[in-house]
Amino acid sequence: MLELDHTSLHGSLTDPVLGSISFLNEVMSRYPDAISFAPGAPNLAHLDHTDLSRFTTGYLDHLTGERGMDAARARRLLHEYGPSRGLINDLVAGALRTDYGIDVPDSAVVITVGAQEAMLLSLRALFGTPADLLAVVTPCFTGIIGAARLLDIGVVAVPEDGDGVDAEQLLAQCQAARSRGRRVRALYVAPDFANPSGTLLPLDRRLRLLDLAEQEDLVILEDTVYGFTALAGEHLPTLKALDRAGRVVQVGSFAKTCLPGARVGYAVADQRIRVADGSTRLLADALADIKTMVTVNTSALSQAVIGGMLLEHGGSLSALGAARAPVYRRNLAALLDALDRRLSGLGGQVSWNRPTGGFFVRLRLPVPADVKLLDVSAADFGVLWTPMSLFHLDGSERDEIRLSCSYLEPDRIDEGAARLAEFVHSIAA
Amino acid sequence: MLELDHTSLHGSLTDPVLGSISFLNEVMSRYPDAISFAPGAPNLAHLDHTDLSRFTTGYLDHLTGERGMDAARARRLLHEYGPSRGLINDLVAGALRTDYGIDVPDSAVVITVGAQEAMLLSLRALFGTPADLLAVVTPCFTGIIGAARLLDIGVVAVPEDGDGVDAEQLLAQCQAARSRGRRVRALYVAPDFANPSGTLLPLDRRLRLLDLAEQEDLVILEDTVYGFTALAGEHLPTLKALDRAGRVVQVGSFAKTCLPGARVGYAVADQRIRVADGSTRLLADALADIKTMVTVNTSALSQAVIGGMLLEHGGSLSALGAARAPVYRRNLAALLDALDRRLSGLGGQVSWNRPTGGFFVRLRLPVPADVKLLDVSAADFGVLWTPMSLFHLDGSERDEIRLSCSYLEPDRIDEGAARLAEFVHSIAA
């Protein structure tokens, strides 16, 4: 059997970020009885007694009803190769207009295999030379770092404080890049309850970021995945909704509001590209062309299910999100309450932030939180979490961990917090 | 609105290969009444009166029956994030063993979003430095060229003759690369009725190719998409089945045997990787890690439908293929018969090959077959085809066209050939 030396393969394969999902799965499989605050998995109890074919039927009814399509033709749409930009981009564009004031043509939306593919396509289109750098707010979702690694795109970190990314830090990175003959081409940011920190970017910082993007000629890649968990009436406008200059490419996902098993997300890219003959086309057209060489198109079966779910909520993304938010808000409240009750006695030994939405809480330990410590926590105390070092570019040890409460029931969250308290006691000075 | 200059974007976007699918769709939409030999679309009539949920149920029954899984757990598998290597890789690996003598562990199979993603993942893993070149048999499927372009992988052409790729031509490319300080890392080849040429690689050439791969330290990326259309009893062993040295990574697709709308394919990669600590892992593990940064995993909804279809054919890929082959064999016979009847009178002005399977016939015109000529053919004669120049790396004009007969009914094939004859008459000397 052929044996390949790892040094002859692509460099991304030796980056821990590519193995991060496997790593978490492997740890979880070794400790099946542990309570796991590790994966940010959606809570899918609402689907337990649901026949998914209902949603497909709903989408087909929409095609034959509102769109006046022949029934056989509609059904064939589910079987055939579809347009690479997607089948339900009109539904998504309509919802973005109505719900979020993001007024883009249907053709500016590309339906993708999850937000992950949307990020990969966006990076591929936007990064033309090795001089182009991607800035990421850190700690940072590993998916964007991994996608950049696959494409050999250089990444620089912009640290966040308790209120998210600081424009001055970003500006400093832009200037530092220029002084090295490079340039920051784009910034990846999740303004709403970011994974892994749970941070919410305040409105004034959103506006400042958009100003800076214009000043520094940046594209902002906005990840909106956790925005739906905000308390009703407390949603901040997305960067894309505030974007007057066309600086923002937005990516979104149906994994959390519908189901991850469908693998459906989207990119919104209404920027214009000036091509050689002087004409222009949408950046979304370029993403769709790139997609023909990645996945060709997004599963029509999956798009029909997601389309049907969206239609059951009146075609509204915010109604869909509002239907799913309560379980996550309940869980987050349960986790923060349990941490208060179980860990406050430890005084300054531990501290944590208090996100107002999202799936994650950031907790600081009295010692570096490495993989060895995770093994101790799992083996001796029966509780799992994610070392924050996974979400930093340099992978260096940190004394922070990420706690995810998204898919557990409140009693398990409380029991997990009790185990966590025992674990912290054991390592406290 | 932000306007991006195309020169600031990734270079792949100016490569015609990325726009090739859009181009064909655009031409077809301009001539809706033309008979189109252009797209290699599967014939999906067998699904017209089929309720796809039957297949999902079949797959769930398999999980709860043979695999003894709890029914609620089985259903949840369709909803959740799944393993990046896939849910049905055991079914695929089992079929490869039983049907084709490809004896690899289940873990050597990665389920992908079509064969396209399988190619992208394989290229990303295998190509470590800019010195690595991909050799492709030309004329060549545009999907592999496009995937290479996205990853900035250099591509060299190995022309084929009527019996497919010539090992000596490949050897010459390997030597030429070495003399330039580069190396051919892998060869992409579709040995069975290749798109676009329809060529079948004879057994002796398959064996010679494997020898050469060993001698030149090449990986062979084998695309098996059209193999199922061979006449019963006339299937040649795949390169992977003949592969004693572990040189072959095989990619396959369910788009043609089941349905493209599911977007399910696979990669078989049982090579070992020697990692830094001296241990080894499967190349498939690396592909699965890369996949976490491209699409995370393949739609579970789609995998369930494909799994169910496979199970309805006794878990046999060859039985599934045998069920679908007759319609393509009928169409190919109809096209060759119609060309004989309609175009033979033109003597040496036109010629075409006589594939014994697949979707495609290669036809030589008396003049260069460019996009302008395609417009004439469509506008004045009502017949569409694909210029062979699309399938060459340099995009240079060729006097050949690709005719696809896969999704048309025989009466339309005959009428299309009649129109083609009129068109050829009009351009003949």
Interface residues (C-beta under 8 A of the other chain):
Chain A: M1 L2 E3 L4 D5 H6 T7 S8 L9 H10 G11 S12 L13 T14 V17 L18 G19 S20 I21 S22 N25 P39 A41 L44 L47 D48 L52 S53 T56 A72 R75 R76 L77 L78 H79 E80 Y81 G82 P83 S84 V113 G114 Q116 E117 L120 R124 A125 L126 F127 G128 G143 G146 A147 R149 L150 L151 D152 V219 A245 G246 R247 A255 L259 P260 G261 A262 R263 D270 Q271 R272 I273 R274 V275 A276 T280 L283 D285 A286 A288 D289 I290 T292 M293 V294 T295 V296 N297 T298 S299 A300 L301 S302 V305
Chain B: M1 L2 E3 L4 D5 H6 T7 S8 L9 H10 G11 S12 L13 T14 V17 L18 G19 S20 I21 S22 N25 A41 L44 L47 D48 L52 S53 T56 A72 R75 R76 L77 L78 H79 E80 Y81 G82 P83 S84 V113 G114 Q116 E117 L120 R124 A125 L126 F127 G128 G143 G146 A147 R149 L150 L151 D152 V219 A245 G246 R247 A255 L259 P260 G261 A262 R263 D270 Q271 R272 I273 R274 V275 A276 T280 L283 D285 A286 A288 D289 I290 T292 M293 V294 T295 V296 N297 T298 S299 A300 L301 S302 V305
